[in-house]
Amino acid sequence: MSDLKDKVLLIGMPGCGKTTIGKLLATKLNYNFCDMDKYIEDISGETVKELFEKGEENFRKWENKACVKLSKKRRVIISSGGGVIKNEKNIDLFSEESIIIFIDRPLDNIIEDVDIEKRPLLSSGREKLYNIFQERYELYNKYCHIKIVNNGFIKDIIFEIQKELKERIRK
């Protein structure tokens, strides 16, 4: 896949599988992997939870700084935070030189197995997850180049993503 764009940005709801899928996809494509939330922690010196405790706007500022830096990296699969799409400037940084993949996982599946206590925006309960879904779903669809439904086995999802990437290269 040498004609693949330099970056693949995975977007989607918290708990949709971006990190798990991203790590496996990076291995298959011989790319580096970067979890954006971990990267934000590295450059800010604080945990995501600590950044959110100072306000969502504070976290989003750091998220944008991370996007600026990560958009310059090459040969990388980036697992974004679920809200990266809330700032169009973040997406603009990736839209030309990246392939943006929306990992669309059914909300019921996310609710069944995501520990919402470890997710700052979800810690107030499941109702918050439904609200976030309604707020963001249209944006995920708007900004993605490829949409993959994650409702099966991870190996099948990885295969489908690879197939979609090959199709994009042929065009």
N, C-alpha and C positions, 0 to 999 in steps of 0.2 A: 504494500500500500504506500509506495513512495510518493504518489501524487496527492496524498491526503493533506489537507490544510494543516498548518502548524499546531492548531489547538482544537480540542473538542471540549465544549462547555456543557456540562450536564445541569439542567435546571429541573425543578419540580418541588412538590410539597415536602416538608420535613417528613422523614420516614418513608419516602418513596423508593429508596434504594440507591441513591446517587453515589454514595461512597463505596458501597459494596460493588456495584456495577463498575464504577470508575476504576477501582483498583484492578479488577479482573480484566477490563478492557485495555488498560495501560499495559498489562503484562502481555496480552495477546498481540497488541500492536507494537510492542517494544517502545513505548512512550513512557515518560515520567508521569507520576500521579501527584496531584496536589488537592488536598481538602481545603477549601477556601476558609472555613471556620478555623481550622488549625493554623492556617497561614495568618489569619487576622490575629489570633492569639500570639503568634510568634512576633509579629511586627508591632503589636500594641503593648505587649508585656502583661496583658490581662486576659482572663478567661472570657469567653463569650457571655457567660452569666454576669460577670463583673461589669462588662461593658454595657449590658442591658440594664443593670441596676442603676446606671447613670442616665438611663433613658434610651429608648429605641433610636432616637436621632443620633446619639453618640455612637451607637453601634453602626448605624448606616454610614456615618462619616468614615469609620475605619474600613467598612466593607468597600466603599468607593476607592479608598487608597489601595486596598488589596487588588481591586479590579484593574486599576491603572498599572500596577506592577505586574500582575499576572498576565495581562493582555500582551505584554512584551516578551513573554517566555515562548520558547519553541518546543515542539514535540512533547506536548503535555496534555493530559486529560485532567480537567478541573471539575471537581465536584463542588458546585456553588452552594451557598446557603439558600434556603427556600425563598427568602425575600429579595434576592438580588435583582429580581425583575421589577421591583417597586421603583427603582431609579433608572429611567430610560438611558441615562448617561452610562450606566454600568453595561447595559446591553450593547450600546453603540460602540463601546470599546472592543467588543468581541465579534460583532455581526459581520464584519468584512473578512477577517482573517481566521475565523473559527467556524466550526460547524456546531451549532447549538442544538442539543438534543433534549427534548422534554420527556422525562421519565414520568409517565402518567400511570399512577397506581391507584386503584379504587380506594376511596376514602375508608370504607369498611375494613379493608385489609390493613391499612395504616393503623386504624384505631385498635384492631385486634392485637397487634404486636409491637407498637411503639411505646416505650416508657416515657410518657408525657412529663414525668417529673424531671427528666434530664433535658427537656427542651424548654428554654426560657419563655418562648411565646406560647407554649402549649400548657404550661404549668397551671394555668387557671381553669383547666378542664376541657372536656371534649367539645363543648359548645364553641369554644374559641377555635378549635380545629375546623369546624364547619364554617365559621365566619371567615377564617383565613382562606379556606378553599374557595368560597364564593368571591372573595376579594381578588384572588390571584389567578384562578383557572383560565380566565380569558387572556390574561397577560402571558401565561406560559404558552398558550396556543398561538398568540400573536407573534411572539419573538422567536419561536423555534424554527429550525430548518427541517428537523425530523422529529416526529412524535412516535414514541415507543410505549406500548401499554405493558406495564409490569404486573401481570396477573398469573404468572406461571413460574417455571423453574428458571433460576438465574442463568444457567448455561444456555437456555433457549433465548433469553433476552440478549445475551452477549452475541449469540449467533445472528439474531435478527439485526442488531446494531451493525455488526460487521457487514452483513448483506446490504443494508441501507447505505453505509459508507461507500462500498464498492459501486453501488448504483450511481451515487452522486459523482464519483470520480469519472465514470463513463460518459456523463452528460457534457 
